[in-house]
Amino acid sequence: MNEKLGDDEFVVDQDDAMVRRAAQRYGTVGAMLAGGMLVFDKLLGRKPKEDAAVVIEAASEPGNIDDNGITLVVDDTLTVVSPPPHLRRYDPNTGPRIVRKRRKPNPYKGL
């Protein structure tokens, strides 16, 4: 950071560097898009929030759900249990559960 620059000059220098980086990485269209986004940001007049990081302390170390599974007590009469993957039962007629990623068919394939 250049200490001789004022706040406004530093922001302009920072914005210019952002547009140049977009131009290097994404070409002319990237630079135009980055510049447009900076203009919208200035028109809306938003300033970044400077909130402190939130730190939450836990009562104990987190459990290993891959080895132990998860047990949640909802109320006195209802408890939800999810066993670890290696202990899950499966239907002998269908075999083990296989998770597959859904893919959209490519309409342009083979053209």
C-alpha positions in Angstrom: 0.0 0.0 0.0 1.3 3.4 -0.9 1.1 5.6 2.2 1.4 8.8 0.2 -2.0 8.2 -1.5 -5.2 9.4 0.1 -8.2 7.1 0.7 -9.9 8.1 -2.6 -6.7 7.7 -4.6 -6.1 4.3 -3.0 -9.6 3.1 -3.9 -9.1 4.2 -7.5 -5.8 2.5 -7.7 -7.4 -0.7 -6.2 -10.2 -0.5 -8.7 -7.8 -0.1 -11.6 -5.8 -3.1 -10.4 -9.0 -5.1 -10.2 -10.0 -4.2 -13.8 -6.5 -4.9 -15.1 -6.5 -8.3 -13.4 -9.8 -9.1 -15.0 -8.5 -8.1 -18.4 -5.4 -10.3 -18.0 -7.4 -13.3 -16.9 -10.6 -13.0 -18.9 -9.8 -10.6 -21.8 -11.7 -7.5 -22.9 -15.1 -8.8 -21.9 -13.9 -9.6 -18.4 -12.5 -6.1 -18.0 -15.8 -4.6 -19.2 -17.8 -6.7 -16.8 -15.5 -5.9 -13.9 -15.6 -2.2 -14.7 -19.4 -2.3 -14.9 -19.6 -4.0 -11.5 -17.4 -1.4 -10.0 -19.7 1.4 -11.4 -22.8 -0.3 -9.9 -21.0 -0.7 -6.6 -20.2 3.0 -6.5 -23.7 4.0 -7.6 -25.3 2.0 -4.8 -22.8 3.6 -2.4 -22.3 0.5 -0.3 -19.3 0.2 1.9 -17.9 -3.1 3.0 -18.8 -4.1 6.6 -15.9 -4.4 8.9 -17.4 -6.9 11.4 -15.2 -8.9 13.7 -15.0 -12.7 13.2 -17.4 -14.7 15.2 -15.9 -17.4 17.3 -18.1 -20.1 18.9 -16.6 -22.4 21.5 -17.8 -26.0 21.6 -18.3 -27.9 24.8 -16.2 -30.8 23.4 -14.4 -32.0 20.3 -16.7 -32.8 17.4 -17.4 -36.4 16.9 -16.3 -38.5 13.9 -19.6 -39.1 12.0 -17.9 -41.4 9.5 -17.0 -43.8 12.3 -19.7 -43.2 14.8 -22.7 -42.0 12.8 -25.1 -39.4 14.1 -27.7 -39.6 16.9 -30.1 -36.7 17.4 -32.6 -36.5 20.3 -35.5 -34.4 19.1 -37.7 -34.8 22.2 -38.5 -37.4 24.9 -40.2 -39.7 22.5 -38.3 -39.2 19.2 -34.7 -39.9 18.5 -33.2 -39.9 15.0 -30.3 -42.2 14.2 -28.1 -42.3 11.1 -25.5 -45.1 11.4 -22.0 -44.8 9.8 -21.8 -45.8 6.1 -20.0 -49.0 6.8 -22.7 -50.2 9.3 -25.7 -49.4 7.2 -28.0 -52.2 6.4 -29.1 -52.8 2.8 -31.8 -54.8 1.1 -30.5 -58.2 0.0 -32.7 -58.1 -3.0 -31.3 -54.8 -4.3 -27.7 -55.0 -3.0 -25.7 -52.2 -1.5 -26.8 -48.6 -1.9 -25.0 -46.9 -4.8 -25.1 -43.1 -5.1 -24.8 -41.8 -8.6 -24.5 -38.2 -9.7 -27.3 -37.1 -11.9 -26.2 -35.8 -15.2 -28.3 -33.8 -17.7 -28.3 -35.3 -21.2 -26.3 -33.3 -23.7 -28.7 -32.3 -26.5 -25.7 -31.4 -28.7 -23.9 -34.7 -28.4 -23.3 -36.4 -31.8 -24.0 -33.3 -33.9 
